[in-house]
Amino acid sequence: MLYKGLIFGFILIGLAQVSKAQSGIVEVEKDSLINLLQEFRAENGINPTTARMISLGSKVVDKKSGKRVKVRGFRVQIFSGSSRSDAYAVQSRFQTSYKDIGSYVTYDEPNYRVKVGDFRSRSEATNFMRELRSQYSNVFVFTEDVWAYQ
């Protein structure tokens, strides 16, 4: 009986060693159409592989003579709820505190959302979000089309 147990034990140990020894090289073949698809999506702004943001650097754009265009940017959401009157009340309260920053109310069934700002960089939006956290609950940064002057 002991002899059969030892043989069974050696067989189990051998099988365990064989199963661990299945390491090798994995070859991945990439279809050439994937690169074309990625380039098409990047050109049309559909989940782009590279950021297509235009940096103005230190250039100051005059709002009176500049052209207002839509670009991909960031906004900070300060309200989300099913009450339309609450959404407009939050927007009004924000506008009294921050007169120079745009605020937008949208309706995505079943919720109204109040988003503020037209930020071209995530860092600007994140800094503003930190400032708003003391005044509003559930504050988030979202990527979407924003208005900018060029």
N, C-alpha and C positions, 0 to 999 in steps of 0.2 A: 504494500500500500504506500509506504514511504517512497519507494522507487518510482511509482506512477506519479506521485505528487511532485517529485523533483523533475521528472521529465516534463510534466504539464507546466511547471513554473518556468523551466528553460524555454519552452515553446512560447509562452506568453512574453517573456523578456525579449526573445528574438523577434517576435511580431512587433513589439513596441519599437524596437530599434529600426526595423525595416520601415515602419510607417513614418518615423521621424526623418529617415534618410531621403525623403522625397523632395529634395531641394534641387532646383535647377534654374535654367534661364527661361524667362517668359518673353516671348516675342509678341509685340503688339503691331498689328498692321493697321495703319490709318488710311482711310479712304481719302483720295485727293479732293473729293468734293467738300470735305469738312472745312478746308482752308477757304474755299470759295464762299461757303455759307457764312463763316466767321467774318470775312471781309464785307459781305453784303449786309450782315447785321450791324457791323460797326459803322458803315456808311449811312445807314438809315436810322441809327440811334436805337436799335433794338438790342438791348443787353450788350452794349458795346464792350469789346475786349480792351480798349484803351479809352481813357477819358478824353472827351472832345471839348473840354472846357477851354475857353480863350482867356488867358490871363492878361489883364490890363496893366499889371505891374503898378507903378507909382503914378500912372497917368490919371489925371482927374478929368472926368467927363462932365461937361456943363449940361445940366438937365434941360435948359432952355433951348440950346442949339443942338443937343444930341438927339439921336433917333432911338425911339423906344422899340426894342425887339424882344422876342421870347427866346430864351436859351435854357439849357438844362442847368438847374441849380438846386437850391435847398430852401425849405421853409420849415418853420417851427410850428407844430400843432399845439394849441393851448386848450382846446376843448373838443370833445366828441361826445355826443349824446343825442337822444331822440327828440328833444324839445327844441323847436325852432326859436321860441322866445328866449330860452336860456342862451342859445348860440348867439343871437343878436345882442343880448345883454352883455355877454362876455366880450364880444367884438367892440361894443360901445365903451366898456370899461377900459379895454386895451387902448383904444384910440385916444381917450382922454389922457392916458399916461404917456403914450408914445405917438406923438402927432406926425413925425417924419417917417414912420415905418408903416407900410401897407398891411392891411388885414383883409382876409378873404374868407367868406362863408361858402361852403359847398355842401351839397346833399348827396350822399351815397347811401341809398336805402339800406337800412332804416335810420341812419345816423346823419346828423348835421355835424360838420367839422369846421373849426375856426383855425386857420393857419395864418401865420404872420411872417413878414419879411420876404425879401427877394435877395437871397444870399448866393454869391457865386462860388463860395468855397464852403466845405463842410466845417472847417475850423471856425469860420465866422458864425455859422449857424449854431454850432455847439457852444461857443462862448455866450451867445445871446440866450440859448436854452438854459444855461446855468444861471444866468441873471433872472430868468423868468420862473425858475423852480420855486423860489420863495413866495411867489404870488399866485401861481397856478399849479394844480395837481395834474398828473399824467401829461407831462410835456415831452414831446418827441421831435426828432428831426426827420424830415421826409425829403426824398429826391423827387423833383418834378419840374415842369416848365415854369420859369420865373421871368419877370419883366426886368430888363436891364437896359441901360442907356449906352449907346456906342457913338 
